[in-house]
Amino acid sequence: MKMVTVAGAPSCGKTSVILHLAQELKGRGHKPAVVKFDCISSQDEAVYRDVGIEVTTGLAGGLCPDHFFVSNIDASWLWAKETGADILITESAGLCSRCSPHIKGITAVCVIDNLSGVNTPRKIGPMLRTADIVIITKGDIVSQAEREVFAYRVRRVNPSARIFACNGLTGQGAFALYREIERSPEIDGVEGLILRFTMPAALCSYCLGERKVGHDYQIGNTRTMNFN
């Protein structure tokens, strides 16, 4: 079975890209399955089910969604295998630009949109820098010059990635992504594989439920600013 991790900021078009990719795969004899990781709620299951795609959702609740992803990806792999899928596509919640769900040996996709601002590629961390493929969306809303500048900024951050434009409404560009995924390697499982980048350091008093503000309540892994 193959696997693809898809990451990106909120509302950048991840679900639309995955939907068009899954339909391309299904139309060419594959059986894709999707695991959607989110925080509080998600209505995307109905969208996938409407086009006959196997899907399940994991909600992180009060936990960091990317830590939640790592804690559940092995079980997600087993679930996809039980459905008879030949490719698993995971979508991360994408709330933290410092986090990344990408795993060594597994095709990594980052979705980023033209409307996020020309400096956004520099603000996004390892989910963009360590991706194999970058999908740029919403290019139909901006000018050709803006598209070229944005793509140039993306290349500066990740010069080795394959970069494609994709229209989330029409699906234009999804076939190019499909061809890349078709060439991706098969894997036997995810247990023991290595993340491409470390998760942020964690475990402070606020991680454990503290709500009071002030130095006396900040215990554990914290960092203070120097205002001198």
N, C-alpha and C positions, 0 to 999 in steps of 0.2 A: 504494500500500500504506500502511496505517496502522501506527503503532508506539506501544507503551505501555511505560514503564519502571516496574517495581514494586520498591520498596525497603522495608526494615524490619529490625528487630532479629532475631537468631536465635530460632527457635521461636515467632514471633508469629503464624504461620499463613499466610505468603505463598504457599507452594505450594498449600495447600488453596483459598485464594481464587482463585489463577490457574487451578487445575483446574476449579473451578465456572464461572469466567468463560469459559474455553475451551470448555466444554461448552455454555454458553448460546450462544456465538458459532457453534459448529458446528451446533447444533440449528436455527439460523436462517439456514443457508446459507453461512456464512463458513467460510474455511479458515485457522484460526490456526496459528501455529508458535511454539514456545517455545525460548528460549535460557536455560539455567540457568548462572549464574556462581557458582562455589563455591571453596573453598580447597583442602582436602585430598581429599575424596571426596564423592560424591553418589549416592544411589540413586533419585532422583526420575524419571529417564528412564523406568524401568519403569512408573511410575504413569501418566505421560502416554501412553506407547505402548499401555497396556492399554485406553485409551478412544479410540485412533486419532488422537492428536495428534502432529504432527511435532515432534521435540525433539532438541536436542543440548546437550552440557554442556562448559563451559570451566572448567578447574581452574587457579587462580592459583599453587598451590604456595607457593614462598617469596616471591612478590611480593604487594604490597598488592592485594587483590581488586578494589578500585574503580579503581585505576590499570590493572589488567589488563582491566577492563571497557572503559575508554576506548580502550585499545590494540587491542581486538578488536571493537568494536561495528560498525565499517564492514563488516568481513568477515562479521559475523553477519547484517547487513542483506542482503548479497548472497546468503548461504546461504538465508535465508528466501525471498528472491525466486525462487531457483532451484527451491525446493520447490513453487512455485505458490501460496504463502500470500498472503492478502490482508490479514493483520494479524500483526505480530511483537510478542510479549510477552517482555520480558526480566526476569529475576529476579536481583537483585544478591545477593552473599553477605551483605551487611548487617552486617558485623562492626564497623565504625567509625562511631560516631554523628556524627563530624565530616565524613565523606565523603558524597557524594551522586552517584547516576548520572543525575540528571535533566538533560534537554537542552531548551533553548528551542525551542518549536515542536512538541514531542512531549508527548503526555499523560503526566503524572507521577502515580503512585499511591504513597502511603505506607501500609503496613499496621502497625498498632500494637494491642497487646492489653490488655484491661482488667486482666489479672493482673500487669502489669509495674510497677504502682505509680502513685499519682496524680501524683507528681512527674516521671514519665518524660517526658511531653511537653516539659518544660523542659530535659531532658537530651539530647534528640535534636536534632541540628543541622539542616542544610539539607535532608536527605531528607524531613523533616516540614515545615519552614518554607516550602519552595519547591514543595510538591506541589500539584497541582490538585485531587486527590481523596484523602481520607483514609478508610481502611477500618478500623473498630474491631472487633476479634474477641473471642471468648470472653466475650461479654456474658451468655451463659446461665449462667455460673458465679458471677456476682456479683449483688448486689441492684440494684434500680432506682435507688436513691439513688446507689450507687457508679457506675453507668453514667452518670448525669447529671453527676456531679462530674467524671468522667474526660473526658466529651465537652466539658464546659465548659473544662477545662484545655487540651484540644486546640485549641478555638476561640481561646483566648487567644494561643496560639503562631502559629496560621495562620487568621486570621479570614476569609480569602477562599476557603478550600477548601470543596468540597462534601464533607460528612461523612456516611458511611453505616455502619451496623452490618451485619456479615456473620457467619453461623454456618458455620465451616469444616467441620463434620460434615454438616449438612443442606443447605448451600448457600443457606439463606434469606438474602436480601439481595443475592445475586449478580445478579439481574435488574436491580436499580437501577444496579449498576456497569456492566452490559452496555449499558444505555440511554445512560450517559455516554460509554462508549467508542464507541458507534455514532455519536455526534455529533462525535467527535474528527476532526481534519483529516487528510487524506492528505498524504504527503510523497514527494518523488522520491528521497530518499537522506539519509544522515546526514553525509556528508563536508562539512566546512566549517561545520556547525552549531556552536552555542556551548553549553557547559555552563552550567547555571543558577547554579552556584557553583564557586569555585576549589577544586582539590584541596589537601590539606594540603601545606605546604612539605616537601620531602624532600631526600634525599641527604646522609647523614652516614656516618661510618665504620661504624655498625651496619647501615645499608642495604647496605653493600658487603661485609658478612660478618664484621666485627669481633665478637668475643665477650668480650673482656676488659673488666672493669669498672674505671672510673677516669678522672679528668680527662685524663690523658695519652693516652688512647685515643679521646677524643671529638673527632673532627675533622669539620668541615663544618657543616651546619645543625642546631645544637643550642640548647637553652634551659635555663637553670639557675634554680632557685627562690631567692627572697630570704627568708632565715629571720630577719632582723633585726626 
